[in-house]
């Protein structure tokens, strides 16, 4: 009898935990965040952790904002930063994890599980960063590039969709400036194996005029669903969004990153990374050549 009561109690405890997780996921899907910041407060939170890298050529330079996956800033952000420095862009590596202490004790796993900092909320970080860049010396704020990997790609799509609405991203009391002014400064957008699942609302709005996107998917992605991303991309293109999609055959998620947690089965694929680099540089050169 005692053993049965213990088992029943354990089962009830598991059910409660699952119910809490389900409610939290629903909260994130609904875009409700109990903790809010003003844009100034969000900038004060983020600024000590973001990294600004400048080309060696004379400025002013157009900018790029890099957004990591749900496991935080790793070597792939440094890799893409160098690629974009070579394209004569100032680079901001925007760390959303460290300011929130989500880089400690593997707390980032809560982000990957959709329990903390969904892409819609993290989009507020990007909006604040775009506004901050225009006030920095040596920056040409036109055609600011966004490059997001996995969760960062989800974040970029949430921002692009959200700019068509006066409602700010969840967790911000207001947009840091008018959405139309923010939108006018966004140019090329690169999405590396982004999350396009049930929590993503990336297809709900039309992207700002003058922007263009490149979505690079991994055919054998074991983390995010490339088919969901293809569906989302097709919906966006149907709305008139200038978005080009490429699927790399035989490739898994995170092919551009070598730093991993101990139990990860993902691996760096130098050939796929080189192919993606060619796609990105060609995309940027094509964007720059447009009238």
Helices and strands as residue ranges (DSSP letters): H 2-30, H 39-47, E 51-53, E 61-67, H 75-86, E 89-94, G 98-100, H 108-112, H 119-133, E 139-149, H 151-162, H 179-183, E 186-192, E 212-218, H 226-238, E 243-248, H 270-288
